[in-house]
């Protein structure tokens, strides 16, 4: 399972990185400009309504807090913190975690579409997306491998579970830092 997990995460990270790189090439400038011109992109970027950019950035922040905060709580318990708390009931948090991820996927898509020509050519944005894909993969694999039995049955935490939990927290941290640094790509990579 461990080698398969690493292969899946590596494949997904490579695929997303290649996809974002390809979309960032001059050949796809028309697609990026089209994304910006869609109703979704234009609304987020140009709307004077509070439901435009301000709402999308707030949704992205709330979704981030839910998905990263709650999955980190689960991961810290898997890593051995607060060992008196049973692990099994934490499996019930995954619908909340996936709900936070859905909010982030929606709001992040809107924010990216609003400035697609700039975002999809930004290497810091590419790094963020790769980190998110790896973190989500680790989160999914942790959920499917640790919380497979009935919720009342305490699972056995293995080395693989601890590696997935630690990787997930680390890649969420990298994704958050990269997300914050997107605006400063010009300083970081000379754009």
C-alpha positions in Angstrom: 0.0 0.0 0.0 2.8 2.4 0.8 4.5 2.2 -2.6 1.2 2.5 -4.3 0.3 5.6 -2.2 3.6 7.3 -3.2 3.1 6.4 -6.8 -0.5 7.8 -6.8 0.6 11.0 -5.2 3.5 11.4 -7.5 1.5 10.7 -10.6 -1.2 13.2 -9.6 1.3 15.9 -8.7 3.1 15.3 -12.0 -0.1 15.3 -14.0 -1.4 18.5 -12.4 2.0 20.2 -12.7 2.2 19.3 -16.4 -1.4 20.4 -17.0 -0.9 23.8 -15.4 2.4 24.2 -17.2 0.8 23.3 -20.6 -2.1 25.7 -19.9 0.5 28.4 -19.1 2.1 28.1 -22.5 1.4 30.7 -25.3 -0.5 28.1 -27.2 -3.2 28.2 -24.6 -3.4 31.9 -24.1 -6.7 31.9 -26.0 -8.1 29.4 -23.4 -6.9 31.5 -20.5 -8.4 34.7 -22.0 -11.7 32.8 -22.7 -11.8 31.7 -19.0 -11.4 35.3 -17.9 -14.2 36.3 -20.3 -16.7 33.7 -19.1 -19.5 34.9 -16.9 -17.9 33.3 -13.9 -14.5 35.0 -14.4 -16.0 38.3 -15.3 -18.5 38.3 -12.4 -15.8 37.5 -9.8 -13.4 40.1 -11.2 -15.6 43.0 -12.1 -18.8 42.7 -10.1 -19.5 45.6 -7.8 -21.8 43.3 -5.8 -20.7 41.9 -2.5 -21.2 38.5 -4.0 -18.3 39.0 -6.4 -14.7 39.0 -5.4 -15.2 39.7 -1.7 -17.5 36.7 -1.3 -15.2 34.4 -3.2 -12.2 35.4 -1.1 -14.2 34.9 2.1 -15.5 31.5 0.9 -11.9 30.5 0.1 -10.7 31.5 3.5 -13.6 29.7 5.3 -13.2 26.6 3.2 -9.4 26.6 3.9 -10.0 26.9 7.6 -12.5 24.0 7.6 -10.5 21.6 5.3 -7.0 22.3 6.7 -8.1 22.8 10.3 -10.2 19.8 10.6 -7.9 17.5 8.6 -5.0 18.7 10.7 -7.0 17.8 13.9 -7.4 14.2 12.6 -3.8 14.0 11.5 -2.4 15.2 14.8 -4.4 12.5 16.6 -3.1 9.9 14.1 0.4 11.1 14.8 -0.1 10.4 18.5 -1.2 13.8 20.0 -4.1 13.7 22.5 -3.8 9.9 22.7 -6.7 9.6 25.2 -9.1 10.7 22.5 -10.3 7.7 20.4 -9.6 7.9 16.7 -12.7 6.1 15.4 -15.2 9.0 16.0 -12.9 11.4 14.1 -13.9 9.5 10.9 -17.2 11.3 11.1 -15.4 14.6 10.5 -14.6 13.7 6.9 -17.9 14.9 5.4 -17.1 18.3 6.9 -13.6 18.1 5.5 -14.8 17.3 2.1 -17.5 20.0 2.4 -14.7 22.5 3.1 -12.8 21.2 0.1 -15.8 21.6 -2.1 -16.1 25.2 -1.0 -12.5 25.8 -1.8 -12.7 24.1 -5.2 -15.7 26.3 -6.1 -14.2 29.6 -4.7 -10.7 28.8 -6.0 -12.1 28.1 -9.5 -13.8 31.5 -9.5 -10.7 33.3 -8.2 -8.5 31.6 -10.8 -10.9 32.2 -13.7 -11.1 35.9 -12.8 -7.4 36.2 -13.6 -6.7 33.1 -15.5 -4.1 34.6 -17.8 -2.0 35.7 -14.8 -2.7 32.7 -12.5 -2.1 29.8 -15.0 1.2 31.2 -16.0 2.4 31.8 -12.4 4.8 29.2 -11.1 3.9 29.9 -7.5 0.2 29.1 -8.4 1.4 25.9 -10.1 3.3 24.9 -6.9 0.2 25.6 -4.8 -2.0 23.4 -7.0 0.5 20.6 -6.8 0.7 20.9 -3.0 -3.1 20.8 -2.8 -3.3 17.7 -5.0 -0.8 15.9 -2.9 -2.5 16.9 0.4 -5.9 15.9 -0.9 -4.5 12.6 -2.1 -2.9 11.9 1.3 -6.2 12.9 3.0 -8.3 10.6 0.8 -5.9 7.7 1.3 -5.8 8.3 5.1 -9.6 8.3 5.2 -9.9 5.1 3.0 -7.2 3.2 4.8 -7.8 4.1 8.4 -11.6 4.6 8.7 -12.7 1.5 6.8 -14.4 -0.4 9.6 -17.5 0.5 11.6 -17.2 3.9 13.3 -17.4 2.4 16.7 -14.4 0.2 16.2 -11.0 1.7 17.1 -8.6 1.4 14.1 -5.0 0.3 14.3 -2.7 3.1 13.3 0.2 1.9 11.2 3.4 3.6 10.1 1.7 4.3 6.7 -1.1 6.1 8.4 1.3 8.3 10.3 3.3 9.0 7.1 0.0 10.0 5.3 -1.0 12.2 8.2 2.4 13.9 8.4 2.5 14.4 4.7 -1.0 15.8 4.6 -0.2 18.4 7.2 3.1 19.3 5.6 1.6 19.7 2.1 -1.3 21.7 3.5 1.2 24.0 5.1 3.1 24.3 1.8 -0.1 25.0 -0.1 -1.1 27.8 2.3 2.3 29.4 2.1 2.3 29.2 -1.7 -1.2 30.5 -1.8 -0.2 33.5 0.2 2.9 34.1 -2.0 1.0 34.0 -5.3 0.6 37.8 -5.2 4.4 38.2 -4.8 5.5 36.0 -7.7 7.2 38.9 -9.3 9.5 39.3 -6.4 10.0 35.5 -5.9 10.5 34.4 -9.5 11.2 37.6 -11.3 7.8 37.8 -13.1 
